[in-house]
Amino acid sequence: MTDPGMGSDVTGYARSAPTVLAPASVREVRQIVRDARRTGLPIHPVSTGMNWGYGSMSPPLPGCTVVHLGRMNRIRNADEIDVDNPVALIEPGVTQRQLHEFLLAKAPSLMFNVTGAAADTSILGNALDGGVGYLSPRRTDIFGLEVVLGTGKILRTGFRRLGRHSRLAGSHPYGLGPALDGLFVQGNLGVVTSAYFKLRPRPPVQVALSLSLTRAEGLAPFVDALMALKREGVLPTITHVGNRHRTHATLVHGVVDYLVGRCGFTAARAAAEAGRVVAHFAPTEWSGLASVGGTAAQVKAAVSEVRRRLAGLARVTTVTDRRLSLAHAVADRCRAVPLARALAAVTATVRPLHGLALGVPTDAPVLGLLHAIDRHDLPATSLDESRCGLIYICPALPCHGADVAALLGRMAQRARGHGHDLHVTVNVETDTSMVAVTNLLFDRSDAEQVARAHRCADALLAEIHGAGLEVYRARSDMMADVVGRHSAHWGHVRNLKQVFDPQNIISPGRYNLPA
């Protein structure tokens, strides 16, 4: 358990739960809902509870019983998944690691849309909170939901209502009539106990593209160029563009790990050298990661077009497993030479990050957060038990580079005014939309740092709202600030709540008016 003095999760936000229940079946979930209706005591469902930076397991309001769905971890159609049936019927406890290892063993020609969250995070939980993967927004990957409503009844959306054995249940994502799936994404109308999750055929050729912006002031035209490449299908997956603070926080851990484990450095010496290594290999203010897949000819043409369109804006480097492995092997053998050692450390660090763009989950980004604040030796799953403080404030962005650069510039200035460096990643997610993943890092064992971080987060939210924009994903502790605006809209959402959960016993106040 987390030290109560540090808050119940990495945000430093303490919202205790009197009880934690861990059902293993839909039947048990229904009984929990029935009991909640009878007693009037609300419940707060979580998948694996690792919604780090957004509240983890913390409910928006006190007094909720947490319903931890991690024991519900079956891939229900495991025997049916293949290249001709590329969907997995998963429960909330199925993790990125679990599905990845299953596909490697049973259907290696398939992959899925991974996120930069840890390997042991829930796929379904992330999708239902509006997470963004490396291939697409996660919410577009799920359909055919099975939901225990606040009435205790079960709803199956789309053609899943036709029954498990209907050939449409797991193949046709839209169904007939109003599409209800979206009501349960960022909602509190029911407890989702399973859903179909789309898988992807693994392309014959896959390469990652490393994009280094040549000038910090070139962010606006760079974003516009990426948006055009997205719309035209040249870069069909999501391009992630991180600032220097994000890139360095992600890389330093891996470099230190290599220097300590492979070169025998002390932790202090490794930390000192890691800063120099990362500054040398990642000197630019903004850098990006994209991926291209297809036949050899398709990939060659796409890479050529990306290079042409980004000429003068960014340096484009193609990255493959083979090139990384070869470079690392050569540099590692010569690691007594400082420059070779630096290259070996960087390639060792980049390999798992490169895998994200190719559908391979990793703990590396989360370990980078741990290393930045707490200890080097903690596993990613210990983030909530560490001293690491993490708060996300993530705006949905207009799709014009000048507007994006201006907003992020004002947010970074606000953060500096509160003594924080703002960690930023811009995600070019669809043909018409972008989002920014921005966060603050702090030591949450220090009460003053926690308070200062939350003041900063409030100021950043005010900046977003002042620009006429909104976050695309909200923390538990900011729900009141989000739903307190545009009352007519949230009134309609509350009306839906009264249909599906008339006693308001499921996560009161989560993406909804509290009563």
DADAGI-V292705 format. One record per pair of residues at least 12 apart in sequence whose ideal C-beta (glycine too) atoms are under 10 Angstrom apart, sorted by the first residue. I is the first residue (numbers start at 0). J is the second residue. Records with the same first field share a line. If there is no record, write none. Layout:
I=J / J
//
This chain:
0=383 / 384
1=13 / 55 / 381 / 383 / 384 / 385 / 443
2=384 / 386 / 443 / 444
3=15
4=443 / 444 / 446
5=383 / 384 / 385 / 386 / 387 / 388 / 442 / 443 / 444 / 445 / 446 / 449
6=55 / 57 / 383 / 388 / 443 / 444 / 446 / 449 / 476
7=54 / 55 / 56 / 57 / 383 / 475
8=48 / 49 / 50 / 51 / 52 / 53 / 54 / 55 / 56 / 57 / 382 / 383 / 384 / 388 / 389 / 443 / 474 / 475 / 476
9=49 / 50 / 51 / 52 / 53 / 54 / 55 / 368 / 369 / 372 / 382 / 383 / 384 / 385 / 386 / 387 / 388 / 389 / 390 / 391 / 440 / 441 / 443
10=51 / 52 / 53 / 54 / 55 / 57 / 383 / 388 / 389 / 390 / 391 / 439 / 441 / 443 / 449 / 452 / 453 / 456 / 474 / 475 / 476 / 477
11=388 / 389 / 390 / 441 / 442 / 443 / 444 / 445 / 446 / 448 / 449 / 450 / 452 / 453 / 476
12=53 / 54 / 55 / 57 / 390 / 443 / 449 / 453 / 474 / 475 / 476 / 477
13=57 / 61 / 449 / 476
14=43 / 54 / 55 / 56 / 57 / 58 / 59 / 60 / 61 / 62 / 63 / 65 / 475 / 476
15=57 / 58 / 61 / 62 / 63 / 65
16=42 / 43 / 45 / 56 / 57 / 58 / 61 / 62 / 63 / 64 / 65 / 66 / 67
17=40 / 61 / 62 / 63 / 64 / 65
18=40 / 42 / 63 / 64 / 65 / 66
19=43 / 45 / 48 / 56 / 64 / 65 / 66 / 67
20=34 / 35 / 42 / 44 / 64 / 65 / 66 / 67 / 68
21=65 / 66 / 67 / 68 / 69 / 70 / 71 / 92
22=44 / 66 / 67 / 68 / 69 / 70 / 71 / 147 / 190 / 192
23=68 / 69 / 70 / 71 / 72 / 73 / 90 / 92
24=70 / 71 / 73 / 90 / 192
25=71 / 90 / 145 / 147 / 153 / 190 / 192 / 193
26=147
27=66 / 70 / 71 / 192
28=42 / 44 / 66 / 68 / 71 / 91 / 146 / 147 / 151 / 153 / 189 / 190 / 191 / 192
29=147 / 148 / 151 / 152 / 153 / 190 / 192
30=147 / 151
31=44 / 64 / 66 / 147 / 151 / 190 / 504
32=44 / 66 / 147 / 148 / 149 / 150 / 151 / 152 / 189 / 190 / 500 / 502 / 504 / 505
33=147 / 150 / 151
34=64 / 151 / 504
35=63 / 64 / 66 / 149 / 151 / 500 / 502 / 504 / 505
36=149 / 150 / 151 / 500 / 501 / 502 / 504
37=502 / 504
38=64 / 504
39=502 / 503 / 504
40=62 / 63 / 64 / 504
41=58 / 60 / 61 / 62 / 63 / 64 / 149 / 187 / 500 / 502 / 503 / 504 / 505 / 506 / 507 / 508
42=58 / 63 / 64 / 65 / 66 / 149 / 190 / 504 / 505 / 506 / 507
43=56 / 57 / 58 / 59 / 60 / 62 / 63 / 64 / 65 / 66 / 67 / 187 / 190 / 475 / 504 / 505 / 506 / 507 / 508 / 509
44=56 / 58 / 63 / 64 / 65 / 66 / 67 / 68 / 91 / 124 / 127 / 147 / 187 / 189 / 190 / 191 / 192 / 505 / 506 / 509
45=57 / 58 / 65 / 66 / 67 / 68 / 69 / 91 / 121 / 124 / 506
46=67 / 68 / 69 / 71 / 72 / 90 / 91 / 92 / 93 / 94 / 120 / 121 / 122 / 123 / 124 / 125 / 126 / 127 / 128 / 191
47=67 / 68 / 69 / 72 / 91 / 92 / 93 / 94 / 117 / 119 / 120 / 121 / 122 / 123 / 124 / 125 / 380
48=65 / 67 / 68 / 69 / 120 / 121 / 124 / 380 / 383
49=69 / 94 / 116 / 117 / 119 / 120 / 121 / 124 / 125 / 365 / 379 / 380 / 382 / 383
50=116 / 120 / 121 / 124 / 125 / 127 / 128 / 130 / 391 / 472 / 474 / 475
51=116 / 117 / 120 / 365 / 368 / 379 / 382 / 383 / 387 / 389 / 391 / 438
52=116 / 368 / 382 / 387 / 388 / 389 / 390 / 391 / 392 / 393 / 436 / 438 / 439 / 440 / 472 / 474
53=128 / 129 / 130 / 389 / 390 / 391 / 393 / 472 / 473 / 474 / 475 / 476 / 477
54=128 / 391 / 473 / 474 / 475 / 476 / 477 / 478 / 509
55=382 / 383 / 389 / 474 / 475
56=383 / 475
57=383 / 474 / 475 / 476
58=187 / 475 / 478 / 506 / 507 / 508 / 509
59=187 / 473 / 474 / 475 / 476 / 477 / 478 / 479 / 482 / 506 / 507 / 508 / 509 / 510 / 511 / 513
60=475 / 478 / 479 / 506 / 507 / 508 / 509 / 513 / 514
62=507
63=504 / 505 / 506 / 507 / 508 / 509
64=504
66=91 / 147 / 190 / 505 / 506
67=91 / 92
68=90 / 91 / 92 / 121 / 123 / 124 / 190 / 191 / 192
69=90 / 91 / 92 / 93 / 94 / 119 / 121 / 124
70=90 / 91 / 92
71=89 / 90 / 91 / 92 / 93 / 123 / 192 / 193
72=89 / 90 / 91 / 92 / 93 / 94 / 97 / 121
73=88 / 89 / 90 / 92 / 93 / 97 / 193
74=87 / 88 / 89 / 90 / 93 / 97 / 98 / 101 / 102 / 105 / 193 / 196
75=87 / 88 / 89 / 90 / 93 / 145 / 163 / 169 / 193 / 195
76=88 / 89 / 163 / 168 / 169 / 193 / 195
77=89 / 101 / 105 / 106
78=105
79=169
80=98 / 101 / 102 / 105 / 106 / 109 / 169 / 198
81=105 / 106 / 108 / 109 / 198
82=106 / 107 / 108 / 109 / 198 / 200 / 201
84=106 / 109 / 166 / 169 / 170 / 198
85=102 / 106 / 108 / 109 / 110 / 111 / 169 / 170 / 196 / 197 / 198 / 199 / 200
86=109 / 140 / 141 / 142 / 143 / 168 / 169 / 170 / 172 / 194 / 195 / 196 / 197 / 198
87=101 / 102 / 106 / 109 / 111 / 122 / 140 / 169 / 194 / 195 / 196 / 197 / 198
88=143 / 145 / 159 / 163 / 168 / 169 / 193 / 194 / 195 / 196
89=101 / 121 / 122 / 123 / 126 / 141 / 193 / 194 / 195 / 196
90=121 / 122 / 123 / 145 / 191 / 192 / 193 / 194
91=121 / 122 / 123 / 124 / 127 / 190 / 191 / 192 / 193 / 194
92=121 / 122 / 123 / 124
93=121 / 122 / 123 / 124 / 193 / 196
94=116 / 117 / 118 / 119 / 120 / 121 / 122 / 123 / 124 / 360
95=111 / 112 / 113 / 114 / 116 / 117 / 118 / 119 / 120 / 121 / 122 / 125 / 132 / 358 / 359 / 360 / 361 / 362
96=117 / 118 / 119 / 120 / 360 / 361 / 362
97=118 / 119 / 121 / 122 / 360
98=110 / 111 / 113 / 118 / 122 / 196 / 198 / 360
99=111 / 113 / 118 / 122 / 354 / 358 / 359 / 360 / 361
100=118 / 360
102=198 / 201 / 358
103=359
106=198 / 200 / 201
107=201
108=198 / 199 / 200 / 201 / 203
109=198 / 199 / 200 / 201 / 358
110=134 / 198 / 199 / 200 / 201 / 202 / 205 / 292 / 357 / 358 / 359
111=132 / 134 / 137 / 140 / 196 / 197 / 198 / 199 / 201 / 358 / 360
112=126 / 130 / 131 / 132 / 133 / 134 / 135 / 136 / 137 / 139 / 140 / 196 / 197 / 198 / 199 / 236 / 237 / 358
113=125 / 132 / 133 / 134 / 137 / 354 / 355 / 356 / 357 / 358 / 359 / 360 / 361
114=126 / 130 / 131 / 132 / 133 / 134 / 137 / 355 / 360 / 364
115=130 / 131 / 132 / 133 / 239 / 249 / 288 / 352 / 355 / 360 / 361 / 362 / 363 / 364 / 365 / 367 / 424 / 436
116=130 / 132 / 360 / 361 / 362 / 364 / 365 / 379
117=360 / 361 / 362 / 363 / 364 / 365 / 366 / 368 / 378 / 379 / 380 / 382
118=351 / 359 / 360 / 361 / 362 / 363 / 365 / 379 / 380
119=360 / 362 / 365 / 378 / 379 / 380
120=360 / 362 / 365 / 379 / 380
122=137 / 140 / 141 / 194 / 196 / 360
123=137 / 140 / 141 / 144 / 191 / 192 / 193 / 194 / 196
124=137 / 191
125=137 / 138 / 140
126=138 / 139 / 140 / 141 / 184 / 191 / 194 / 196
127=141 / 144 / 183 / 184 / 185 / 186 / 191 / 194
128=184 / 185 / 472 / 473 / 509 / 510
129=184 / 185 / 393 / 395 / 434 / 470 / 471 / 472 / 473 / 510
130=436 / 472
131=237 / 239 / 393 / 424 / 426 / 428 / 434 / 436 / 471 / 472
132=236 / 237 / 355 / 358 / 426 / 428
133=207 / 236 / 237 / 238 / 239 / 288 / 289 / 290 / 354 / 355 / 356 / 357 / 358 / 359 / 360 / 426
134=197 / 199 / 235 / 236 / 237 / 290 / 292 / 355 / 356 / 357 / 358
135=197 / 199 / 235 / 236 / 237 / 428 / 429
136=184 / 237 / 426 / 428 / 429 / 432 / 434 / 471
137=184 / 196
138=180 / 181 / 184 / 185
139=172 / 197 / 428 / 429
140=172 / 194 / 195 / 196 / 197 / 198 / 199
141=156 / 172 / 180 / 183 / 184 / 191 / 193 / 194 / 195 / 196 / 197
142=156 / 157 / 158 / 159 / 168 / 169 / 170 / 171 / 172 / 173 / 174 / 178 / 180 / 194 / 195 / 196 / 197
143=155 / 156 / 157 / 158 / 159 / 160 / 167 / 168 / 169 / 170 / 171 / 172 / 174 / 180 / 193 / 194 / 195 / 196
144=156 / 157 / 159 / 179 / 180 / 181 / 182 / 183 / 184 / 189 / 191 / 192 / 193 / 194 / 195
145=159 / 163 / 189 / 190 / 191 / 192 / 193 / 194 / 195
146=179 / 180 / 182 / 183 / 186 / 188 / 189 / 190 / 191 / 192 / 193 / 194 / 499
147=189 / 190 / 191 / 192 / 505
148=183 / 188 / 189 / 190 / 498 / 499 / 500 / 501 / 505
149=187 / 188 / 189 / 190 / 496 / 497 / 498 / 499 / 500 / 501 / 502 / 503 / 504 / 505 / 506
150=189 / 498 / 499 / 500 / 501 / 502 / 504
151=504
152=189 / 499
153=189 / 192
154=179 / 182 / 183 / 188 / 189 / 191 / 499
155=168 / 174 / 179 / 193 / 194
156=172 / 173 / 174 / 177 / 178 / 179 / 180 / 181 / 182 / 183 / 191 / 194 / 195
157=169 / 171 / 172 / 173 / 174 / 175 / 176 / 178 / 179 / 180 / 194 / 195
158=170 / 171 / 172 / 173 / 174 / 175
159=171 / 174 / 180 / 193 / 194 / 195
160=174 / 175 / 176 / 179
161=174 / 175
168=195
169=195 / 196 / 197
170=195
172=195 / 197
179=499
180=194 / 195
182=492 / 495 / 496 / 498 / 499
183=499
184=510
185=471 / 472 / 473 / 509 / 510 / 511
186=492 / 495 / 496 / 499 / 500 / 505 / 506 / 509 / 510 / 511
187=478 / 492 / 495 / 496 / 499 / 500 / 503 / 504 / 505 / 506 / 507 / 508 / 509 / 510 / 511
188=492 / 495 / 496 / 497 / 498 / 499 / 500 / 505 / 506 / 509 / 510 / 511
189=499 / 500 / 505 / 506
190=500 / 505 / 506
198=358
199=236 / 292 / 358
200=292
201=292 / 357 / 358
202=290 / 291 / 292 / 293 / 294 / 297 / 298 / 357 / 358
203=292 / 293 / 294 / 295 / 297 / 298
204=291 / 292 / 293 / 294 / 295 / 296 / 297 / 298 / 299 / 319
205=290 / 291 / 292 / 293 / 298 / 319 / 320 / 356 / 357 / 358
206=289 / 290 / 291 / 292 / 293 / 298 / 299 / 301 / 302 / 317 / 318 / 319 / 320 / 322 / 353 / 356 / 357
207=236 / 288 / 289 / 290 / 291 / 292 / 316 / 317 / 318 / 319 / 320 / 323 / 349 / 352 / 353 / 354 / 355 / 356 / 357
208=234 / 238 / 287 / 288 / 289 / 290 / 291 / 301 / 302 / 305 / 306 / 309 / 313 / 315 / 316 / 317 / 318 / 356
209=281 / 286 / 287 / 288 / 289 / 313 / 314 / 315 / 316 / 317 / 318 / 349 / 352 / 353 / 356
210=225 / 234 / 238 / 239 / 240 / 283 / 285 / 286 / 287 / 288 / 289 / 305 / 309 / 312 / 313 / 314 / 315 / 316
211=246 / 280 / 281 / 282 / 283 / 284 / 285 / 286 / 287 / 312 / 313 / 314 / 315 / 316
212=240 / 242 / 283 / 284 / 285 / 286 / 287 / 309 / 312 / 313 / 314
213=283 / 284 / 285 / 309 / 310 / 311 / 312 / 313 / 314
214=283 / 284 / 285 / 311 / 312 / 313
215=242 / 243 / 283 / 284 / 285 / 404
216=284 / 404
217=283 / 284 / 285 / 311 / 312 / 313 / 400 / 404
218=240 / 242 / 284 / 285 / 312 / 400 / 401 / 403 / 404 / 405 / 407 / 408 / 425
219=399 / 400 / 401 / 402 / 403 / 404 / 405
220=309 / 311 / 312 / 313 / 400 / 401 / 404
221=240 / 285 / 287 / 309 / 312 / 313 / 400 / 403 / 404 / 425
222=238 / 240 / 285 / 287 / 312 / 396 / 398 / 399 / 400 / 401 / 402 / 403 / 404 / 407 / 425 / 427 / 433
223=312 / 398 / 399 / 400 / 401 / 403 / 404
224=305 / 308 / 309 / 310 / 311 / 312 / 313 / 400
225=238 / 240 / 287 / 289 / 305 / 308 / 309 / 312 / 313 / 400 / 425 / 427 / 433
226=238 / 398 / 399 / 400 / 403 / 427 / 429 / 430 / 431 / 432 / 433
227=308
228=289 / 301 / 304 / 305 / 308 / 309 / 427
229=289 / 398 / 427 / 428 / 429 / 430 / 431 / 432 / 433
230=398 / 427 / 429 / 430 / 431
231=304 / 308 / 430
232=301 / 430
233=289 / 291 / 300 / 301 / 302 / 303 / 304 / 305 / 308
234=287 / 289 / 290 / 291 / 301 / 304 / 305 / 308 / 427
235=289 / 290 / 291 / 292 / 293 / 301 / 430
236=288 / 289 / 290 / 291 / 292 / 356 / 357 / 427 / 428
237=288 / 289 / 290 / 356 / 426 / 427 / 428 / 429 / 433 / 434
238=287 / 288 / 289 / 290 / 305 / 356 / 425 / 426 / 427 / 428 / 433
239=286 / 287 / 288 / 289 / 290 / 355 / 356 / 424 / 425 / 426 / 427 / 428 / 436
240=285 / 286 / 287 / 288 / 289 / 313 / 403 / 423 / 424 / 425 / 426 / 427 / 433 / 435
241=281 / 285 / 286 / 287 / 288 / 422 / 423 / 424 / 425 / 426 / 436
242=283 / 284 / 285 / 286 / 407 / 411 / 420 / 421 / 422 / 423 / 424 / 425 / 435 / 437
243=277 / 278 / 281 / 282 / 283 / 284 / 285 / 286 / 420 / 422 / 423
244=284 / 371 / 411 / 414 / 419 / 420 / 421 / 422 / 423 / 438 / 440
245=285 / 286 / 364 / 367 / 420 / 421 / 422 / 423 / 424 / 425 / 436 / 437 / 438
246=277 / 280 / 281 / 283 / 284 / 285 / 286 / 287 / 288 / 352 / 367 / 422 / 424
247=273 / 274 / 277 / 278 / 281 / 367 / 371 / 420 / 422
248=277 / 364 / 367 / 368 / 370 / 371 / 372 / 420 / 422 / 438 / 440
249=277 / 281 / 348 / 349 / 352 / 363 / 364 / 365 / 366 / 367 / 368 / 370 / 371 / 422 / 424
250=273 / 276 / 277 / 278 / 280 / 281 / 344 / 345 / 348 / 349 / 352 / 363 / 367
251=269 / 270 / 273 / 274 / 276 / 277 / 348 / 367 / 370 / 371
252=273 / 348 / 362 / 363 / 364 / 365 / 366 / 367 / 368 / 369 / 370 / 371 / 375
253=273 / 277 / 344 / 345 / 346 / 347 / 348 / 349 / 350 / 351 / 352 / 363 / 366 / 367 / 370
254=269 / 270 / 272 / 273 / 274 / 275 / 276 / 277 / 280 / 341 / 343 / 344 / 345 / 347 / 348 / 349 / 370
255=268 / 269 / 270 / 271 / 272 / 273 / 274 / 276 / 277 / 344 / 348 / 367 / 370 / 375
256=269 / 273 / 344 / 347 / 348 / 363 / 366 / 370 / 375 / 376
257=269 / 273 / 276 / 327 / 331 / 334 / 340 / 341 / 343 / 344 / 345 / 346 / 347 / 348
258=270 / 271 / 272 / 273 / 276 / 334 / 340 / 341 / 343 / 344 / 347
259=273 / 375 / 376
260=347
261=331 / 334 / 340 / 343 / 344 / 347
262=331 / 334 / 335 / 340 / 343 / 344
264=340 / 344
266=374 / 375 / 376
269=344 / 375
270=370 / 375
272=337 / 340 / 341 / 344
273=341 / 344 / 345 / 348 / 370
275=337 / 341
276=337 / 338 / 340 / 341 / 342 / 343 / 344 / 345 / 348
277=341 / 344 / 345 / 348
279=338 / 341 / 342 / 345
280=341 / 342 / 344 / 345 / 346 / 348 / 349
281=345 / 349
283=313 / 314
285=313 / 404 / 407 / 423 / 424 / 425
286=313 / 314
287=309 / 313 / 315 / 424 / 425 / 427
288=318 / 349 / 352 / 353 / 355 / 356 / 424
289=301 / 305 / 315 / 356 / 427
290=318 / 353 / 355 / 356 / 357 / 358
291=304 / 305 / 317 / 356
292=356 / 357 / 358
298=317 / 319
299=317
302=315 / 317
303=315
305=317
318=346 / 349 / 350 / 352 / 353 / 356 / 357
319=353 / 357
320=350 / 353 / 354 / 357 / 359
322=346 / 353
323=345 / 346 / 347 / 349 / 350 / 353 / 354
324=346 / 350
325=346
326=342 / 343 / 345 / 346 / 349 / 350
327=342 / 343 / 344 / 345 / 346 / 347 / 348 / 349 / 350
328=343 / 346
329=342 / 343 / 346
330=342 / 343 / 344 / 345 / 346 / 347
331=343 / 344 / 346 / 347
348=363 / 367
349=363
350=363
351=363 / 364 / 366
352=364 / 367
361=379
362=378 / 379 / 380
363=379
364=379 / 424
365=377 / 378 / 379 / 380 / 381 / 382 / 387 / 389
366=378 / 379 / 382
367=379 / 440
368=382 / 385 / 387 / 388 / 389 / 422 / 438 / 440
369=381 / 382 / 385 / 386 / 387 / 389
370=387
371=387 / 389 / 422 / 440 / 441 / 442
372=385 / 386 / 387 / 388 / 389 / 440 / 441 / 442 / 443 / 444 / 448
373=385 / 386 / 387 / 388 / 442 / 443 / 444
374=386 / 387
385=442 / 443 / 444
386=441 / 442 / 443 / 444 / 445 / 448
387=440 / 441 / 442 / 443 / 444
388=438 / 439 / 440 / 441 / 442 / 443 / 444 / 445 / 448 / 449 / 452 / 453
389=422 / 438 / 439 / 440 / 441 / 443 / 452
390=419 / 437 / 438 / 439 / 440 / 441 / 443 / 449 / 452 / 453 / 455 / 456 / 459 / 474 / 476 / 477
391=422 / 436 / 437 / 438 / 439 / 456 / 470 / 472 / 473 / 474 / 477
392=410 / 414 / 421 / 435 / 436 / 437 / 438 / 439 / 455 / 456 / 457 / 458 / 459 / 460 / 462 / 463 / 470 / 472 / 473 / 474 / 477
393=423 / 424 / 426 / 434 / 435 / 436 / 437 / 438 / 459 / 463 / 470 / 471 / 472 / 473 / 474
394=406 / 407 / 410 / 433 / 434 / 435 / 436 / 437 / 459 / 460 / 462 / 463 / 464 / 466 / 468 / 469 / 470 / 471 / 472
395=428 / 432 / 433 / 434 / 435 / 463 / 468 / 469 / 470 / 471 / 472
396=425 / 426 / 427 / 428 / 432 / 433 / 434 / 435 / 463 / 466 / 468 / 471
397=431 / 432 / 433 / 466 / 467 / 468
398=427 / 428 / 429 / 430 / 431 / 432 / 433
399=433
400=425 / 433
402=433 / 466 / 468
403=425 / 433 / 435
404=425
405=466
406=435 / 462 / 463 / 465 / 466 / 468
407=421 / 423 / 425 / 435 / 437
409=459 / 462 / 463 / 465 / 466
410=423 / 435 / 437 / 455 / 458 / 459 / 460 / 462 / 463 / 466
411=423 / 437 / 459
412=462
413=455 / 458 / 459 / 461 / 462
414=437 / 439 / 452 / 455 / 456 / 458 / 459 / 462
415=455
416=455 / 458
417=439 / 451 / 452 / 453 / 454 / 455 / 456 / 457 / 458 / 459
418=439 / 441 / 448 / 451 / 452 / 454 / 455
419=438 / 439 / 440 / 441 / 448 / 451 / 452 / 454 / 455 / 456 / 458 / 459
420=439 / 440
421=435 / 437 / 438 / 439 / 440 / 455 / 459
422=436 / 437 / 438 / 439 / 440
423=435 / 436 / 437 / 438
424=436 / 437 / 438
425=437
426=471
428=471
432=471
433=471
434=470 / 471 / 472
435=463 / 468 / 470 / 471
436=471 / 472
437=456 / 459 / 463 / 470
438=452 / 456 / 459
439=451 / 452 / 453 / 455 / 456 / 459
440=452
441=453 / 455
453=476 / 477
456=474 / 476 / 477 / 480
457=477 / 480
460=473 / 474 / 477 / 480 / 481
461=480
464=480 / 481 / 484
469=481 / 484 / 485
472=510
473=509 / 510
475=506 / 508 / 509
478=506 / 507 / 508 / 509 / 510 / 511 / 512 / 513
479=508 / 512 / 513
481=510
482=508 / 509 / 510 / 511 / 512 / 513
483=512
486=512
489=510 / 511 / 512
490=512
492=510 / 511 / 512
493=511 / 512 / 513 / 514
494=512
495=511
496=510 / 511 / 512 / 514
//
